[in-house]
Amino acid sequence: MSLDLPLIFTALMGISILAYVVLDGYDLGVGMLMAAADDHEQNLMVASIGPFWDANETWLVLGVGILLVAFPVAHGIILGALYLPVATMLVGLMFRGVAFELRLKALGWHRELWNWLFWFGSFLASFTQGFMLGRYITGFESGFGYFLFAMLTGASLCGGCVLLGATWLVLKTEGPLQRKAIAWGKWGLLWVALGVAMVSLATPLVTETVRNKWFDFPRTIALMLLPTASFGAGIAVWFTLRGLGRGTWHVEWMPFAGAVSIFTIAFAGLAYSLFPYVVIDQLTIWDAAAHPSSLQFVLWGALVVVPLIIAYTAFSHRVFWGKARAGLYE
């Protein structure tokens, strides 16, 4: 039985995108939260993501690379339709990268400027990624309603990154900053709950394909397991954060794990809604796939590269496990 190569590369691309959203999501969230912290807390926040943030973006490069080599027709359509948002996202990532390095060497108001640019770059990258997701879900349709939906998904993703960043800080810090992070996490969770609810209500209105999948009885009954699980993860995050704040709960990794679960469940729902399209209502993964000989060649490279990236990611997090200390990334 021959391998379904387009399906394999779809899974690899999906794993890469999910890994990027979760891993770069927490450091984008930390960047957005820096505006609410003082100088000492900002140094701790930078130290908490310093060993990881640059490598986390590797998953974005991998996901886009798989799209290019495995689904070149779809790559042209998607990147063509999202040219300006992609350029804006890259500007945000550029601001963030430059500010991250130069703030370490700056003093006085110059450091404040670079801190602000780090916040702005993190926000811009997060918002444009959510905006692009909204445009992608609607098949790049034009019109004010579709644009408003993309803006809504952009704002929702910002809330999700704030939740990831706050729960990451709960795990990596202690004392006053951790208490602040607990409060930020509660606020971010409410933001995510509102965003998910609004996007879930709006999505069936803007795309008929998703509407038909969501309301295809009796399969809809099984699909309800996803929002139920997401709600359960949200409740778990809320109560663990409250328990940590009151000192009645001491498992600090639980809120971050719950936040990751919310993202994973949402991603599973999105994958179900869009499959088998790589460009909704235009191209299926089999229509957009490269020639089988090309996919076979690239698969060997993926079988080497992907495990190495996973191993490095796990190793770096293992080496720098524990509480962040100011000056670690100075």
C-alpha positions in Angstrom: 0.0 0.0 0.0 1.5 3.3 -1.1 1.9 6.2 1.2 -0.5 9.2 0.8 2.3 11.8 0.6 0.0 14.9 0.4 -1.7 13.7 3.6 1.7 13.1 5.3 2.9 16.6 4.4 -0.4 18.1 5.5 0.2 16.5 8.9 3.8 17.7 9.1 2.7 21.2 8.1 0.0 21.2 10.7 2.3 20.0 13.5 4.8 22.7 12.5 2.2 25.5 12.6 0.8 24.3 15.9 4.3 24.1 17.4 5.0 27.6 16.2 1.8 29.1 17.6 2.4 27.5 21.0 6.1 28.1 21.3 6.4 31.5 19.7 3.0 32.3 21.2 4.3 32.4 24.7 7.3 34.6 24.0 5.0 37.0 21.9 2.7 37.0 24.9 5.6 37.9 27.2 6.6 40.7 24.9 3.1 42.1 25.0 3.0 42.0 28.8 6.3 43.9 29.2 4.4 47.2 29.0 2.8 46.3 32.4 6.0 45.5 34.2 8.7 47.6 35.8 12.4 47.5 34.9 13.5 44.7 37.1 10.4 42.6 36.1 11.2 43.3 32.4 14.7 41.9 32.8 13.2 38.7 34.4 10.7 38.4 31.6 13.4 38.7 29.0 15.5 36.1 30.8 12.5 33.7 30.8 12.3 33.6 27.0 15.9 34.6 26.0 17.2 31.0 25.5 14.2 30.0 23.4 12.6 32.8 21.4 14.8 32.8 18.4 14.7 29.0 17.9 10.9 29.0 18.4 10.6 30.8 15.1 12.2 27.9 13.3 8.8 26.2 13.3 7.3 29.1 11.3 10.1 28.7 8.7 9.5 24.9 8.6 5.7 25.3 8.2 6.1 27.8 5.3 8.8 25.8 3.8 6.6 22.7 3.7 3.8 24.7 2.1 6.3 25.9 -0.6 7.8 22.6 -1.5 4.8 20.3 -1.0 2.0 22.5 -2.1 3.5 25.1 -4.4 0.2 26.1 -6.1 -1.4 26.8 -2.8 1.7 28.6 -1.6 1.4 31.0 -4.6 -2.3 31.7 -3.9 -1.9 32.1 -0.1 1.1 34.3 -0.1 -0.2 36.3 -3.0 -3.5 37.0 -1.2 -1.7 37.8 2.1 1.3 39.7 0.7 0.7 42.9 2.8 -0.2 41.1 6.1 2.9 38.9 5.7 5.1 41.9 5.1 3.5 43.6 8.2 4.2 40.5 10.3 7.8 40.4 9.2 8.2 44.1 10.2 6.8 43.1 13.6 9.2 40.2 13.9 12.0 42.5 12.8 11.2 45.1 15.4 11.0 42.4 18.1 14.3 40.8 17.1 16.3 44.1 16.9 14.7 45.4 20.1 15.4 42.2 22.0 19.1 42.5 21.3 19.7 46.3 21.5 17.7 46.8 24.7 20.5 44.8 26.5 23.1 47.4 25.5 20.9 50.5 25.9 20.6 52.8 29.0 18.0 55.2 30.2 15.3 56.3 27.8 17.0 54.3 25.0 16.2 51.1 26.8 12.6 52.3 27.3 12.4 52.9 23.6 13.6 49.4 22.7 11.3 47.9 25.3 8.4 49.7 23.7 9.5 48.5 20.2 9.7 45.0 21.6 6.1 45.3 22.8 5.0 46.8 19.6 6.7 44.2 17.4 5.2 41.4 19.5 1.7 42.9 19.2 2.0 43.5 15.5 3.3 40.0 14.8 0.5 38.4 16.9 -2.3 40.5 15.5 -1.3 40.0 11.8 -1.0 36.3 12.3 -4.5 36.2 13.6 -5.6 38.5 10.8 -4.1 36.2 8.2 -5.9 33.2 9.8 -9.2 35.0 9.5 -8.6 35.8 5.8 -7.5 32.2 5.2 -10.6 30.8 6.8 -12.9 32.9 4.6 -11.1 31.9 1.5 -9.7 35.5 1.0 -13.2 36.8 0.2 -13.5 40.6 -0.1 -16.0 42.7 1.8 -16.3 44.6 5.0 -17.8 41.7 6.9 -14.9 39.4 6.0 -12.4 42.1 6.9 -14.1 42.6 10.3 -14.0 38.8 10.9 -10.2 38.9 10.2 -9.8 41.7 12.6 -11.7 39.7 15.2 -9.4 36.7 14.8 -6.4 39.0 15.1 -7.6 40.4 18.4 -8.5 36.9 19.6 -5.0 35.5 18.8 -3.5 38.4 20.7 -5.5 37.3 23.8 -4.3 33.8 23.3 -0.7 34.8 23.2 -1.2 36.9 26.4 -2.6 33.8 28.1 0.3 31.7 26.9 2.8 34.4 28.0 1.2 34.9 31.4 1.1 31.2 32.2 4.7 30.8 31.0 5.7 33.5 33.5 3.8 31.7 36.2 6.0 28.7 35.5 9.3 30.6 35.1 9.1 33.3 37.8 8.3 33.7 41.4 7.4 36.4 44.0 5.7 39.7 42.9 6.2 39.0 39.2 4.5 35.6 39.4 1.6 37.2 41.3 1.3 39.7 38.5 1.4 36.9 35.9 -1.4 35.1 37.7 -3.6 38.2 37.4 -2.5 38.6 33.7 -3.4 34.9 33.1 -6.9 35.4 34.4 -7.4 38.4 32.3 -6.0 36.6 29.2 -8.2 33.6 29.8 -11.3 35.8 29.9 -10.0 37.5 26.7 -9.6 34.1 25.0 -13.0 32.9 26.1 -14.7 36.0 24.6 -12.6 35.7 21.4 -13.3 32.0 20.9 -17.0 32.5 21.5 -17.2 35.4 19.1 -15.1 33.7 16.4 -17.1 30.5 16.8 -20.4 32.4 16.3 -19.1 34.3 13.4 -17.3 31.5 11.5 -20.4 29.7 10.2 -21.8 33.0 9.0 -18.8 33.8 6.8 -18.0 30.4 5.3 -20.6 28.0 4.0 -18.1 25.1 3.9 -17.4 25.3 7.6 -21.1 25.8 8.4 -22.0 22.6 6.5 -19.4 20.7 8.5 -20.3 22.0 11.8 -24.0 21.3 11.4 -23.9 18.0 9.7 -25.9 15.8 12.0 -25.2 13.3 13.6 -21.5 14.1 13.2 -22.1 17.4 15.0 -22.8 15.5 18.2 -19.3 14.0 18.2 -17.8 17.4 17.2 -19.3 18.9 20.4 -16.5 17.0 22.3 -14.1 19.7 21.1 -15.8 22.8 22.6 -16.6 20.7 25.7 -12.9 19.8 26.1 -11.9 23.4 25.5 -14.3 24.6 28.1 -12.9 22.1 30.6 -9.3 23.2 29.9 -10.3 26.8 30.5 -12.0 25.9 33.8 -8.8 24.0 34.8 -6.6 27.0 34.0 -8.9 29.4 35.9 -9.0 27.3 39.1 -5.2 26.5 39.0 -4.4 30.2 38.6 -6.7 31.1 41.5 -5.2 28.3 43.6 -1.7 29.5 42.9 -2.7 33.0 43.8 -4.2 31.9 47.1 -1.4 29.5 47.9 -3.6 26.5 47.9 -2.2 25.1 44.7 1.5 24.5 44.0 1.8 22.8 40.6 3.0 25.7 38.5 3.1 24.0 35.2 -0.6 23.3 35.1 -1.9 26.7 33.9 0.6 26.6 30.9 -0.4 23.0 30.1 -4.0 24.1 30.2 -3.4 27.0 27.9 -1.5 24.7 25.4 -4.5 22.4 25.6 -6.9 25.2 24.6 -4.7 26.0 21.6 -4.4 22.3 20.6 -8.2 21.7 20.8 -8.9 24.9 18.8 -6.3 23.8 16.2 -8.0 20.4 15.9 -11.3 22.0 15.4 -9.9 24.2 12.7 -8.2 21.3 10.9 -11.5 19.4 11.0 -13.4 22.4 9.6 -11.0 23.0 6.7 -9.9 19.5 5.7 -9.3 18.4 2.9 -8.8 21.9 1.5 -5.5 23.7 1.6 -7.2 26.7 0.1 -10.8 26.6 1.2 -13.3 26.0 -1.6 -10.5 26.2 -4.2 -7.8 23.5 -3.8 -7.7 20.3 -1.9 -4.4 19.0 -0.6 -4.3 16.5 -3.5 -5.0 19.2 -6.1 -2.2 21.4 -4.7 0.4 18.8 -4.1 3.7 18.7 -5.9 4.7 15.7 -8.1 5.0 12.5 -6.1 8.7 12.2 -7.0 9.3 15.6 -5.5 7.4 14.7 -2.4 9.3 11.5 -2.0 12.6 13.3 -2.2 11.6 16.0 0.2 10.2 13.5 2.7 13.6 12.0 3.3 14.9 15.5 4.2 11.9 16.0 6.5 12.5 12.7 8.3 15.9 14.1 9.2 15.1 17.7 9.9 11.9 17.5 11.9 13.2 15.1 14.6 16.3 17.2 14.9 14.2 20.3 15.5 12.1 18.5 18.0 15.1 17.1 19.8 16.8 20.6 20.0 13.6 22.2 21.2 13.2 19.6 24.0 16.9 19.8 24.9 17.0 23.6 25.2 13.9 23.6 27.4 15.4 20.9 29.5 18.8 22.7 29.9 17.1 26.0 30.9 14.4 24.4 33.0 13.6 26.2 36.3 13.1 29.7 37.4 14.5 32.6 35.3 17.1 34.8 36.8 17.7 38.5 35.9 20.9 38.8 33.8 20.7 35.4 32.3 20.4 36.9 28.8 22.5 40.0 29.4 
